[in-house]
Amino acid sequence: MTTTSGTRDEPIVRYDDRLPVRGRALLPAIAAGAGVGLLVFYITRLFLERTPIVLDSTGAAPSGSAAPARTRG
């Protein structure tokens, strides 16, 4: 059944009879959130502790194995 107010029909019956959410129903969602958080923490820690790739030009090649410099002539 609806009431008419001008051009808009508004329902009289309201459908808001939800059941309250209990803690036991929230446990899977809480566990999934905690698991994802731990996974992100672990991956972030791996990336931060990774050895950076930096080439050291002072000790890269021994002096005897370096290619000779080009000369004119």
Secondary structure, DSSP 8 states (H G I E B T S, - for coil): -EEEETTEEEES----------HHHHHHHHHHHHHHHHHHHHHHHHHHHS------SSSSS-GGGS-------
